[in-house]
Amino acid sequence: MSMMEFRTRGLGVVAALALVGATSACKTVSPEEMDQGLAALRAEMQQEMQAGDERLAADMDGRFADMGRRMAALEADLQQMERDFEVQIARLEDELRVNVPVYFGFDDATVEADDEAVLARFGSVAQKYYPDAMITVEGFTDPAGDEAYNLWLGEQRAKAVAAYLVEHTAVGSERVKAVSYGEDTRRLVSNGWGPGAAGWENRRVVLVIDHDGEPPMLVSEETPSGD
């Protein structure tokens, strides 16, 4: 029962008691009877309010328990992904930053077959816990070549990974964007660059789930349909 319903009900009883005293020639309502009626009403209202509070508390307990289960399930999946693929995950207030071991050849933006498993796992986790969150694919290069070209190449790498997520996981295209940081100073190897194998650690992508601090959901995954 809402507070407005309590107030309406209480005023109705008081009015009824007063009406009896004002209109009945055979019966008047003494102050003691009025007090007794109000006390009975007050006791009944308190019982119903207490029952409502208990229901609210039980509902909140259930919500917190459910959130705890979702947080625990997410953390278990993140830890499993870290073990299976040696990814590095930064758990920030508004986002999850996933440094995946997806690297590229010199002057190349091809997603290799060896990288498909970790991208598939990332897409599965993102869809399972943050089905509405925006995913940003950040592309990086080593410092070989000029800055403008590296920005372009980093974008091609980011777009290649974004396309893989859209085509091979349940993540929709409207939720994925590709950005490039080129030869950004956040290099894993400060002085490494190609051609050849040197600097391969810098030719990479980082996957970011921008969840805006929202708690994780726990939804069933949908398998993307093929052509």
Secondary structure as UniProt FT lines:
FT   HELIX           3..23
FT   HELIX           31..85
FT   STRAND          88..91
FT   STRAND          95..103
FT   TURN            106..107
FT   HELIX           113..115
FT   HELIX           116..129
FT   TURN            131..132
FT   STRAND          134..140
FT   HELIX           147..168
FT   HELIX           173..175
FT   STRAND          176..182
FT   TURN            190..191
FT   TURN            198..199
FT   HELIX           200..202
FT   STRAND          204..210
FT   TURN            212..213
//
